[in-house]
């Protein structure tokens, strides 16, 4: 599991005074950076090997300005060329958001999915959450 602390900014709020739902995909992407580094240590866009295939977000509680949030990032499934990333946003010990992103190991020159190398699979497995707990 990876953990990232975020201090919501005032500009992250919406007209209702809570954190805008549009911020969550941004927070999730930022919290996936350690996983991105398994594929590109320097995060070089010219050598990028991942493509986003899908994401789903479930809003469970409102998130408020003035209180830090914690984003937990887990690997929930590893396939031959794809992986599912489970993420949660917690504020004041309340799970406010949960989402899953599907990332594909991708060759942009060939325009197709390619197998995840064994060494990267091993790094991903270290963050695998048992399916019964997600």
OpenMM code with the backbone's topology and positions (N, CA, C; nanometers):
from openmm import Vec3, app, unit

residues = "UNK UNK UNK UNK UNK UNK UNK UNK UNK UNK UNK UNK UNK UNK UNK UNK UNK UNK UNK UNK UNK UNK UNK UNK UNK UNK UNK UNK UNK UNK UNK UNK UNK UNK UNK UNK UNK UNK UNK UNK UNK UNK UNK UNK UNK UNK UNK UNK UNK UNK UNK UNK UNK UNK UNK UNK UNK UNK UNK UNK UNK UNK UNK UNK UNK UNK UNK UNK UNK UNK UNK UNK UNK UNK UNK UNK UNK UNK UNK UNK UNK UNK UNK UNK UNK UNK UNK UNK UNK UNK UNK UNK UNK UNK UNK UNK UNK UNK UNK UNK UNK UNK UNK UNK UNK UNK UNK UNK UNK UNK UNK UNK UNK UNK UNK UNK UNK UNK UNK UNK UNK UNK UNK UNK UNK UNK UNK UNK UNK UNK UNK UNK UNK UNK".split()
positions = [
    Vec3(0.0850, -0.1178, 0.0000),
    Vec3(0.0000, 0.0000, 0.0000),
    Vec3(0.0889, 0.1233, 0.0000),
    Vec3(0.0472, 0.2215, -0.0750),
    Vec3(0.1108, 0.3529, -0.0737),
    Vec3(0.0147, 0.4493, -0.0063),
    Vec3(0.0691, 0.5469, 0.0633),
    Vec3(-0.0132, 0.6466, 0.1318),
    Vec3(0.0358, 0.7854, 0.0955),
    Vec3(-0.0580, 0.8751, 0.0663),
    Vec3(-0.0250, 1.0135, 0.0346),
    Vec3(-0.1183, 1.1063, 0.1129),
    Vec3(-0.0600, 1.2039, 0.1787),
    Vec3(-0.1390, 1.3038, 0.2523),
    Vec3(-0.1593, 1.4250, 0.1614),
    Vec3(-0.2828, 1.4733, 0.1586),
    Vec3(-0.3176, 1.5907, 0.0785),
    Vec3(-0.3848, 1.6925, 0.1695),
    Vec3(-0.3430, 1.8159, 0.1578),
    Vec3(-0.4103, 1.9260, 0.2256),
    Vec3(-0.4972, 1.9959, 0.1204),
    Vec3(-0.6288, 1.9777, 0.1277),
    Vec3(-0.7144, 2.0393, 0.0270),
    Vec3(-0.6969, 2.1914, 0.0234),
    Vec3(-0.6937, 2.2425, -0.0980),
    Vec3(-0.6823, 2.3872, -0.1182),
    Vec3(-0.8221, 2.4487, -0.1264),
    Vec3(-0.8309, 2.5770, -0.0977),
    Vec3(-0.9600, 2.6452, -0.1075),
    Vec3(-1.0162, 2.6335, -0.2493),
    Vec3(-0.9284, 2.6411, -0.3500),
    Vec3(-0.9755, 2.6328, -0.4890),
    Vec3(-1.0241, 2.4930, -0.5258),
    Vec3(-1.0047, 2.3941, -0.4387),
    Vec3(-1.0554, 2.2583, -0.4619),
    Vec3(-1.2033, 2.2454, -0.4245),
    Vec3(-1.2590, 2.3482, -0.3634),
    Vec3(-1.3988, 2.3416, -0.3204),
    Vec3(-1.4922, 2.3782, -0.4353),
    Vec3(-1.6174, 2.3409, -0.4210),
    Vec3(-1.7177, 2.3776, -0.5207),
    Vec3(-1.8162, 2.4769, -0.4595),
    Vec3(-1.9195, 2.5089, -0.5312),
    Vec3(-2.0164, 2.6091, -0.4858),
    Vec3(-2.0896, 2.5675, -0.3584),
    Vec3(-2.0892, 2.4388, -0.3268),
    Vec3(-2.1566, 2.3904, -0.2062),
    Vec3(-2.0657, 2.3933, -0.0837),
    Vec3(-1.9377, 2.4273, -0.1041),
    Vec3(-1.8464, 2.4409, 0.0083),
    Vec3(-1.7713, 2.3156, 0.0477),
    Vec3(-1.7915, 2.2068, -0.0274),
    Vec3(-1.7110, 2.0884, 0.0006),
    Vec3(-1.6172, 2.0639, -0.1180),
    Vec3(-1.5288, 1.9677, -0.1061),
    Vec3(-1.4321, 1.9418, -0.2120),
    Vec3(-1.5056, 1.8924, -0.3363),
    Vec3(-1.4736, 1.9520, -0.4489),
    Vec3(-1.5378, 1.9165, -0.5752),
    Vec3(-1.5062, 1.7726, -0.6136),
    Vec3(-1.6071, 1.7045, -0.6669),
    Vec3(-1.5855, 1.5656, -0.7106),
    Vec3(-1.4864, 1.5579, -0.8264),
    Vec3(-1.4614, 1.6690, -0.8950),
    Vec3(-1.3652, 1.6690, -1.0051),
    Vec3(-1.2213, 1.6601, -0.9564),
    Vec3(-1.1971, 1.6829, -0.8283),
    Vec3(-1.0612, 1.6764, -0.7746),
    Vec3(-1.0150, 1.5323, -0.7513),
    Vec3(-1.1079, 1.4431, -0.7296),
    Vec3(-1.0712, 1.3062, -0.6926),
    Vec3(-0.9869, 1.2364, -0.7997),
    Vec3(-1.0243, 1.2413, -0.9283),
    Vec3(-0.9369, 1.1776, -1.0278),
    Vec3(-0.7953, 1.2369, -1.0285),
    Vec3(-0.7833, 1.3653, -1.0033),
    Vec3(-0.6504, 1.4286, -0.9962),
    Vec3(-0.5724, 1.3761, -0.8759),
    Vec3(-0.6373, 1.3689, -0.7614),
    Vec3(-0.5715, 1.3169, -0.6415),
    Vec3(-0.5296, 1.1719, -0.6623),
    Vec3(-0.6196, 1.0923, -0.7215),
    Vec3(-0.5877, 0.9519, -0.7453),
    Vec3(-0.4677, 0.9376, -0.8390),
    Vec3(-0.4650, 1.0167, -0.9453),
    Vec3(-0.3519, 1.0069, -1.0379),
    Vec3(-0.2214, 1.0436, -0.9683),
    Vec3(-0.2223, 1.1492, -0.8890),
    Vec3(-0.1028, 1.1875, -0.8152),
    Vec3(-0.0567, 1.0789, -0.7196),
    Vec3(-0.1516, 1.0111, -0.6576),
    Vec3(-0.1182, 0.9053, -0.5611),
    Vec3(-0.0724, 0.7763, -0.6300),
    Vec3(-0.0936, 0.7655, -0.7618),
    Vec3(-0.0446, 0.6487, -0.8362),
    Vec3(0.1010, 0.6647, -0.8813),
    Vec3(0.1622, 0.7781, -0.8523),
    Vec3(0.2989, 0.8022, -0.8983),
    Vec3(0.3970, 0.6919, -0.8602),
    Vec3(0.3941, 0.6382, -0.7378),
    Vec3(0.4886, 0.5287, -0.7069),
    Vec3(0.4728, 0.4082, -0.8006),
    Vec3(0.3503, 0.3809, -0.8439),
    Vec3(0.3280, 0.2707, -0.9381),
    Vec3(0.3826, 0.3090, -1.0756),
    Vec3(0.3605, 0.4334, -1.1168),
    Vec3(0.4155, 0.4796, -1.2442),
    Vec3(0.5670, 0.4607, -1.2463),
    Vec3(0.6325, 0.4859, -1.1315),
    Vec3(0.7784, 0.4766, -1.1245),
    Vec3(0.8296, 0.3327, -1.1391),
    Vec3(0.7453, 0.2333, -1.1153),
    Vec3(0.7861, 0.0958, -1.1434),
    Vec3(0.8136, 0.0776, -1.2930),
    Vec3(0.7409, 0.1523, -1.3747),
    Vec3(0.7514, 0.1410, -1.5202),
    Vec3(0.8475, 0.2443, -1.5802),
    Vec3(0.8622, 0.3584, -1.5148),
    Vec3(0.9516, 0.4646, -1.5620),
    Vec3(1.0017, 0.5423, -1.4410),
    Vec3(1.1190, 0.5068, -1.3929),
    Vec3(1.1726, 0.5664, -1.2702),
    Vec3(1.1739, 0.7191, -1.2785),
    Vec3(1.2133, 0.7719, -1.3931),
    Vec3(1.2238, 0.9171, -1.4088),
    Vec3(1.0941, 0.9816, -1.4593),
    Vec3(0.9885, 0.9031, -1.4780),
    Vec3(0.8589, 0.9517, -1.5286),
    Vec3(0.8759, 1.0271, -1.6606),
    Vec3(0.9573, 0.9712, -1.7487),
    Vec3(0.9852, 1.0323, -1.8778),
    Vec3(0.8687, 1.0060, -1.9740),
    Vec3(0.7957, 1.1104, -2.0167),
    Vec3(0.6812, 1.0889, -2.1060),
    Vec3(0.7206, 1.0282, -2.2416),
    Vec3(0.8449, 1.0473, -2.2835),
    Vec3(0.8890, 0.9894, -2.4109),
    Vec3(0.9099, 0.8383, -2.4014),
    Vec3(0.9167, 0.7871, -2.2786),
    Vec3(0.9333, 0.6427, -2.2569),
    Vec3(0.8141, 0.5838, -2.1817),
    Vec3(0.7006, 0.6536, -2.1859),
    Vec3(0.5836, 0.6126, -2.1082),
    Vec3(0.5303, 0.4789, -2.1573),
    Vec3(0.4922, 0.3904, -2.0637),
    Vec3(0.4494, 0.2555, -2.0981),
    Vec3(0.3136, 0.2175, -2.0405),
    Vec3(0.2363, 0.3151, -1.9983),
    Vec3(0.1054, 0.2852, -1.9407),
    Vec3(-0.0023, 0.3653, -2.0121),
    Vec3(-0.1206, 0.3073, -2.0165),
    Vec3(-0.2362, 0.3786, -2.0686),
    Vec3(-0.3540, 0.3477, -1.9754),
    Vec3(-0.4355, 0.4474, -1.9505),
    Vec3(-0.5518, 0.4301, -1.8646),
    Vec3(-0.6648, 0.3700, -1.9476),
    Vec3(-0.7188, 0.2577, -1.9022),
    Vec3(-0.8261, 0.1905, -1.9746),
    Vec3(-0.9639, 0.2202, -1.9145),
    Vec3(-0.9678, 0.2431, -1.7822),
    Vec3(-1.0984, 0.2603, -1.7172),
    Vec3(-1.0782, 0.3132, -1.5762),
    Vec3(-1.1724, 0.3920, -1.5298),
    Vec3(-1.1766, 0.4197, -1.3871),
    Vec3(-1.3195, 0.4365, -1.3409),
    Vec3(-1.3421, 0.3951, -1.2174),
    Vec3(-1.4726, 0.4069, -1.1512),
    Vec3(-1.4489, 0.4671, -1.0145),
    Vec3(-1.5366, 0.5591, -0.9784),
    Vec3(-1.5242, 0.6259, -0.8487),
    Vec3(-1.6584, 0.6204, -0.7778),
    Vec3(-1.6546, 0.5825, -0.6505),
    Vec3(-1.7753, 0.5792, -0.5682),
    Vec3(-1.7583, 0.6796, -0.4547),
    Vec3(-1.8500, 0.7742, -0.4471),
    Vec3(-1.8460, 0.8763, -0.3427),
    Vec3(-1.9294, 0.8282, -0.2245),
    Vec3(-1.8643, 0.8180, -0.1091),
    Vec3(-1.9282, 0.7612, 0.0091),
    Vec3(-1.9630, 0.8655, 0.1144),
    Vec3(-1.8890, 0.9758, 0.1161),
    Vec3(-1.9124, 1.0837, 0.2128),
    Vec3(-1.8529, 1.2123, 0.1547),
    Vec3(-1.8992, 1.3258, 0.2034),
    Vec3(-1.8443, 1.4527, 0.1576),
    Vec3(-1.7037, 1.4731, 0.2152),
    Vec3(-1.6228, 1.5475, 0.1417),
    Vec3(-1.4881, 1.5838, 0.1865),
    Vec3(-1.4870, 1.7351, 0.2040),
    Vec3(-1.4275, 1.7807, 0.3131),
    Vec3(-1.4358, 1.9222, 0.3478),
    Vec3(-1.3008, 1.9923, 0.3441),
    Vec3(-1.3042, 2.1167, 0.3091),
    Vec3(-1.1880, 2.2031, 0.3155),
    Vec3(-1.1481, 2.2219, 0.4627),
    Vec3(-1.0184, 2.2382, 0.4869),
    Vec3(-0.9724, 2.2641, 0.6228),
    Vec3(-0.9278, 2.1408, 0.6990),
    Vec3(-0.9416, 2.0234, 0.6377),
    Vec3(-0.8999, 1.8979, 0.7006),
    Vec3(-0.8208, 1.8173, 0.5987),
    Vec3(-0.7038, 1.7688, 0.6387),
    Vec3(-0.6223, 1.6874, 0.5499),
    Vec3(-0.6948, 1.5592, 0.5126),
    Vec3(-0.6580, 1.5047, 0.3976),
    Vec3(-0.7081, 1.3741, 0.3546),
    Vec3(-0.5890, 1.2816, 0.3332),
    Vec3(-0.6155, 1.1542, 0.3441),
    Vec3(-0.5156, 1.0512, 0.3178),
    Vec3(-0.5667, 0.9675, 0.2017),
    Vec3(-0.4808, 0.9467, 0.1028),
    Vec3(-0.5138, 0.8602, -0.0105),
    Vec3(-0.4329, 0.7316, 0.0043),
    Vec3(-0.5029, 0.6193, 0.0112),
    Vec3(-0.4385, 0.4878, 0.0143),
    Vec3(-0.4467, 0.4289, -0.1261),
    Vec3(-0.3367, 0.3729, -0.1716),
    Vec3(-0.3300, 0.3143, -0.3057),
    Vec3(-0.2811, 0.1709, -0.2942),
    Vec3(-0.3591, 0.0792, -0.3474),
    Vec3(-0.3280, -0.0636, -0.3454),
    Vec3(-0.3320, -0.1177, -0.4884),
    Vec3(-0.2688, -0.2288, -0.5098),
    Vec3(-0.2867, -0.3062, -0.6325),
    Vec3(-0.3895, -0.4130, -0.5973),
    Vec3(-0.4994, -0.4197, -0.6723),
    Vec3(-0.6023, -0.5182, -0.6391),
    Vec3(-0.6053, -0.6363, -0.7359),
    Vec3(-0.5402, -0.6219, -0.8508),
    Vec3(-0.5356, -0.7327, -0.9477),
    Vec3(-0.4195, -0.7087, -1.0433),
    Vec3(-0.3473, -0.8155, -1.0761),
    Vec3(-0.2401, -0.8087, -1.1743),
    Vec3(-0.2700, -0.9113, -1.2823),
    Vec3(-0.2875, -0.8631, -1.4046),
    Vec3(-0.3085, -0.9527, -1.5184),
    Vec3(-0.1809, -0.9629, -1.6000),
    Vec3(-0.1929, -1.0191, -1.7183),
    Vec3(-0.0758, -1.0340, -1.8046),
    Vec3(-0.0241, -0.8983, -1.8513),
    Vec3(-0.1150, -0.8082, -1.8896),
    Vec3(-0.0717, -0.6777, -1.9389),
    Vec3(-0.1421, -0.5615, -1.8683),
    Vec3(-0.2281, -0.5930, -1.7734),
    Vec3(-0.3016, -0.4864, -1.7050),
    Vec3(-0.2988, -0.5062, -1.5544),
    Vec3(-0.3375, -0.4014, -1.4853),
    Vec3(-0.3471, -0.4076, -1.3395),
    Vec3(-0.4638, -0.3194, -1.2953),
    Vec3(-0.5237, -0.3564, -1.1843),
    Vec3(-0.6300, -0.2772, -1.1236),
    Vec3(-0.5717, -0.2113, -0.9998),
    Vec3(-0.5929, -0.0829, -0.9889),
    Vec3(-0.5435, -0.0062, -0.8757),
    Vec3(-0.6639, 0.0390, -0.7939),
    Vec3(-0.6690, -0.0037, -0.6686),
    Vec3(-0.7758, 0.0356, -0.5759),
    Vec3(-0.7254, 0.1536, -0.4935),
    Vec3(-0.8065, 0.2598, -0.4888),
    Vec3(-0.7669, 0.3770, -0.4106),
    Vec3(-0.8821, 0.4229, -0.3226),
    Vec3(-0.8437, 0.4770, -0.2073),
    Vec3(-0.9422, 0.5271, -0.1109),
    Vec3(-0.8976, 0.6639, -0.0614),
    Vec3(-0.9962, 0.7502, -0.0400),
    Vec3(-0.9716, 0.8799, 0.0238),
    Vec3(-1.0361, 0.8754, 0.1611),
    Vec3(-0.9563, 0.9040, 0.2625),
    Vec3(-1.0026, 0.9074, 0.4009),
    Vec3(-0.9872, 1.0486, 0.4557),
    Vec3(-1.0876, 1.0927, 0.5303),
    Vec3(-1.0787, 1.2213, 0.6009),
    Vec3(-1.1413, 1.2039, 0.7385),
    Vec3(-1.0670, 1.2433, 0.8398),
    Vec3(-1.1144, 1.2298, 0.9788),
    Vec3(-1.1590, 1.0866, 1.0102),
    Vec3(-1.0801, 0.9890, 0.9651),
    Vec3(-1.1062, 0.8461, 0.9876),
    Vec3(-1.2345, 0.7946, 0.9224),
    Vec3(-1.2825, 0.8658, 0.8217),
    Vec3(-1.4014, 0.8238, 0.7471),
    Vec3(-1.3599, 0.8010, 0.6022),
    Vec3(-1.3947, 0.6836, 0.5488),
    Vec3(-1.3674, 0.6577, 0.4077),
    Vec3(-1.4698, 0.7347, 0.3261),
    Vec3(-1.4229, 0.8348, 0.2523),
    Vec3(-1.5111, 0.9232, 0.1774),
    Vec3(-1.5257, 0.8834, 0.0307),
    Vec3(-1.4218, 0.8221, -0.0251),
    Vec3(-1.4228, 0.7869, -0.1667),
    Vec3(-1.3457, 0.6565, -0.1854),
    Vec3(-1.3941, 0.5746, -0.2787),
    Vec3(-1.3189, 0.4563, -0.3192),
    Vec3(-1.3291, 0.4459, -0.4707),
    Vec3(-1.2193, 0.4110, -0.5334),
    Vec3(-1.2197, 0.3996, -0.6783),
    Vec3(-1.1220, 0.2956, -0.7275),
    Vec3(-1.1483, 0.2487, -0.8479),
    Vec3(-1.0598, 0.1531, -0.9129),
    Vec3(-1.0220, 0.2064, -1.0500),
    Vec3(-0.8938, 0.1969, -1.0801),
    Vec3(-0.8405, 0.2359, -1.2099),
    Vec3(-0.7775, 0.1139, -1.2742),
    Vec3(-0.8018, 0.0955, -1.4027),
    Vec3(-0.7369, -0.0108, -1.4781),
    Vec3(-0.6299, 0.0537, -1.5656),
    Vec3(-0.5060, 0.0109, -1.5426),
    Vec3(-0.3928, 0.0573, -1.6218),
    Vec3(-0.3412, -0.0582, -1.7057),
    Vec3(-0.3001, -0.0282, -1.8276),
    Vec3(-0.2493, -0.1292, -1.9193),
    Vec3(-0.1054, -0.0958, -1.9546),
    Vec3(-0.0193, -0.1966, -1.9490),
    Vec3(0.1187, -0.1820, -1.9967),
    Vec3(0.1086, -0.1761, -2.1489),
    Vec3(0.1556, -0.0665, -2.2078),
    Vec3(0.1207, -0.0350, -2.3462),
    Vec3(0.2419, 0.0093, -2.4249),
    Vec3(0.2536, -0.0425, -2.5459),
    Vec3(0.3582, 0.0007, -2.6388),
    Vec3(0.2941, 0.0988, -2.7371),
    Vec3(0.3294, 0.2259, -2.7239),
    Vec3(0.2691, 0.3292, -2.8078),
    Vec3(0.3168, 0.3207, -2.9522),
    Vec3(0.4353, 0.2666, -2.9778),
    Vec3(0.4855, 0.2504, -3.1150),
    Vec3(0.4045, 0.1425, -3.1878),
    Vec3(0.3794, 0.0319, -3.1172),
    Vec3(0.3021, -0.0780, -3.1762),
    Vec3(0.1514, -0.0575, -3.1610),
    Vec3(0.1130, 0.0360, -3.0732),
    Vec3(-0.0271, 0.0662, -3.0445),
    Vec3(-0.1021, -0.0563, -2.9926),
    Vec3(-0.0369, -0.1260, -2.8951),
    Vec3(-0.1030, -0.2440, -2.8382),
    Vec3(-0.0509, -0.2720, -2.6979),
    Vec3(-0.1310, -0.3473, -2.6240),
    Vec3(-0.0918, -0.3908, -2.4895),
    Vec3(0.0227, -0.4898, -2.5001),
    Vec3(0.1118, -0.4837, -2.4006),
    Vec3(0.2241, -0.5771, -2.3940),
    Vec3(0.2321, -0.6333, -2.2520),
    Vec3(0.2905, -0.7524, -2.2372),
    Vec3(0.2988, -0.8135, -2.1033),
    Vec3(0.3785, -0.7273, -2.0048),
    Vec3(0.3349, -0.7316, -1.8804),
    Vec3(0.4083, -0.6641, -1.7726),
    Vec3(0.5296, -0.7508, -1.7396),
    Vec3(0.6508, -0.6930, -1.7435),
    Vec3(0.7695, -0.7729, -1.7113),
    Vec3(0.7615, -0.8323, -1.5708),
    Vec3(0.8193, -0.9514, -1.5553),
    Vec3(0.8154, -1.0243, -1.4285),
    Vec3(0.8663, -0.9382, -1.3121),
    Vec3(0.9772, -0.8657, -1.3316),
    Vec3(1.0338, -0.7853, -1.2220),
    Vec3(0.9373, -0.6760, -1.1768),
    Vec3(0.8620, -0.6195, -1.2697),
    Vec3(0.7626, -0.5185, -1.2323),
    Vec3(0.6442, -0.5860, -1.1642),
    Vec3(0.6051, -0.7044, -1.2122),
    Vec3(0.4972, -0.7787, -1.1455),
    Vec3(0.5323, -0.8059, -1.0002),
    Vec3(0.6567, -0.8390, -0.9738),
    Vec3(0.7011, -0.8641, -0.8370),
    Vec3(0.6871, -0.7388, -0.7507),
    Vec3(0.7243, -0.6245, -0.8043),
    Vec3(0.7094, -0.4987, -0.7304),
    Vec3(0.5622, -0.4695, -0.7037),
    Vec3(0.4779, -0.4951, -0.8022),
    Vec3(0.3336, -0.4735, -0.7855),
    Vec3(0.2767, -0.5680, -0.6799),
    Vec3(0.3197, -0.6930, -0.6801),
    Vec3(0.2692, -0.7919, -0.5835),
    Vec3(0.2938, -0.7496, -0.4387),
    Vec3(0.4002, -0.6753, -0.4156),
    Vec3(0.4306, -0.6283, -0.2798),
    Vec3(0.3212, -0.5347, -0.2277),
    Vec3(0.2367, -0.4829, -0.3164),
    Vec3(0.1302, -0.3894, -0.2783),
    Vec3(-0.0086, -0.4462, -0.3068),
    Vec3(-0.0140, -0.5755, -0.3306),
    Vec3(-0.1392, -0.6434, -0.3635),
    Vec3(-0.2261, -0.6558, -0.2393),
    Vec3(-0.3501, -0.6168, -0.2533),
    Vec3(-0.4462, -0.6301, -0.1442),
    Vec3(-0.5277, -0.7566, -0.1688),
    Vec3(-0.5524, -0.8365, -0.0667),
    Vec3(-0.6344, -0.9567, -0.0873),
    Vec3(-0.7734, -0.9175, -0.1396),
    Vec3(-0.8231, -0.9889, -0.2394),
    Vec3(-0.9511, -0.9541, -0.3016),
    Vec3(-1.0674, -0.9536, -0.2037),
    Vec3(-1.0564, -1.0293, -0.0969),
    Vec3(-1.1657, -1.0348, 0.0006),
    Vec3(-1.1779, -0.9067, 0.0824),
    Vec3(-1.0759, -0.8200, 0.0787),
    Vec3(-1.0821, -0.6986, 0.1600),
    Vec3(-1.1090, -0.5733, 0.0782),
    Vec3(-1.1255, -0.5843, -0.0525),
    Vec3(-1.1486, -0.4618, -0.1303),
    Vec3(-1.2915, -0.4409, -0.1667),
] * unit.nanometer
topology = app.Topology()
chain = topology.addChain("A")
for resn in residues:
    res = topology.addResidue(resn, chain)
    for name in ("N", "CA", "C"):
        topology.addAtom(name, app.Element.getBySymbol(name[0]), res)
